[in-house]
Amino acid sequence: MDKSRAGKNNSNWKGDKAKKRAKHYRVEVKNGAAKKCSVCGTTDPDKTYEWAQLNGGGWKRMCRSCHSRYDKKQNNFHEEVIQKVIENIKLPE
C-alpha cells in the first residue's frame, strides 16, 4: 500500500473504533512481531507470542499462556466488580 494512504489518510480508517484484531495488527506493524514474553521471559521458538493490550491502554509482549492468564485474571476481576455492583443495587419495595 502507498504510505501516503496508510493510517489516518486511508478512507477506511476507523481509529479507536477499529476491531481488536486491527489494533493488534497496528501494534505489530509498528513494533515488530513479539518474540519474547515480558512476563515469564521465555524466548522458546516453539511458543506463540502476542501483543497483549493492557487495561491501562498500553501493550506488552506475552507468550500465549501468560496472555491467557492475564485475560482470565482481568475477566474475573471485572466479574467480581459487576457482582458487587449488582449486590448493592437497591430495588424499590
C-alpha positions as CSV (number, residue, x, y, z in Angstrom):
1,M,0.0,0.0,0.0
2,D,1.1,3.5,-0.8
3,K,2.3,5.1,2.6
4,S,0.5,8.3,1.7
5,R,-2.8,6.3,2.0
6,A,-1.9,4.5,5.2
7,G,-3.4,5.1,8.7
8,K,-5.5,8.2,9.1
9,N,-5.0,9.1,5.4
10,N,-6.9,5.9,4.4
11,S,-10.6,6.3,3.7
12,N,-11.3,3.1,5.6
13,W,-9.5,4.3,8.8
14,K,-11.7,3.6,11.9
15,G,-9.3,5.0,14.5
16,D,-10.4,3.9,18.0
17,K,-13.5,2.2,16.6
18,A,-11.3,-0.4,14.9
19,K,-11.8,-4.1,15.8
20,K,-9.5,-5.8,18.2
21,R,-7.5,-7.7,15.5
22,A,-6.9,-4.4,13.6
23,K,-5.5,-2.8,16.7
24,H,-3.2,-5.7,17.4
25,Y,-2.0,-5.6,13.8
26,R,-1.2,-1.9,14.0
27,V,0.9,-2.6,17.1
28,E,2.7,-5.5,15.4
29,V,3.5,-3.4,12.3
30,K,4.8,-0.5,14.4
31,N,6.8,-2.6,17.0
32,G,7.5,-5.8,15.1
33,A,6.5,-9.3,16.0
34,A,6.6,-10.3,19.6
35,K,9.4,-12.9,20.1
36,K,9.8,-12.8,23.8
37,C,7.4,-12.9,26.8
38,S,7.9,-9.9,29.0
39,V,6.1,-11.7,31.8
40,C,7.9,-15.1,32.1
41,G,10.9,-14.2,30.0
42,T,10.7,-17.2,27.7
43,T,12.1,-17.0,24.1
44,D,11.2,-20.6,23.2
45,P,10.8,-20.6,19.4
46,D,8.1,-23.2,19.6
47,K,5.8,-20.9,21.6
48,T,3.4,-18.3,20.2
49,Y,3.9,-14.7,21.2
50,E,1.4,-11.9,21.0
51,W,1.0,-8.3,21.8
52,A,-1.4,-8.1,24.8
53,Q,-3.5,-4.9,25.2
54,L,-3.3,-3.8,28.9
55,N,-6.2,-2.2,30.7
56,G,-4.3,1.0,31.1
57,G,-4.1,1.3,27.3
58,G,-0.6,0.1,26.8
59,W,0.8,-3.0,25.1
60,K,3.0,-5.8,26.4
61,R,4.7,-8.8,24.7
62,M,3.4,-12.0,26.1
63,C,3.5,-15.7,25.3
64,R,0.1,-17.1,24.7
65,S,-0.1,-18.9,28.1
66,C,0.8,-15.7,30.0
67,H,-1.6,-13.7,27.8
68,S,-4.4,-16.2,28.6
69,R,-3.7,-16.0,32.3
70,Y,-3.7,-12.2,32.2
71,D,-7.0,-12.1,30.3
72,K,-8.6,-14.6,32.7
73,K,-7.4,-12.6,35.7
74,Q,-8.8,-9.4,34.2
75,N,-12.2,-11.0,33.3
76,N,-12.5,-12.5,36.9
77,F,-11.8,-9.0,38.3
78,H,-14.5,-7.4,36.2
79,E,-17.0,-10.2,37.0
80,E,-16.3,-9.6,40.8
81,V,-16.9,-5.9,40.4
82,I,-20.1,-6.4,38.5
83,Q,-21.3,-8.9,41.1
84,K,-20.6,-6.4,43.9
85,V,-22.5,-3.6,42.0
86,I,-25.5,-5.9,41.5
87,E,-25.5,-6.9,45.1
88,N,-25.5,-3.2,46.2
89,I,-28.4,-2.2,43.9
90,K,-31.5,-1.5,46.0
91,L,-34.7,-2.4,44.2
92,P,-37.8,-0.4,45.0
93,E,-40.0,-2.2,47.5
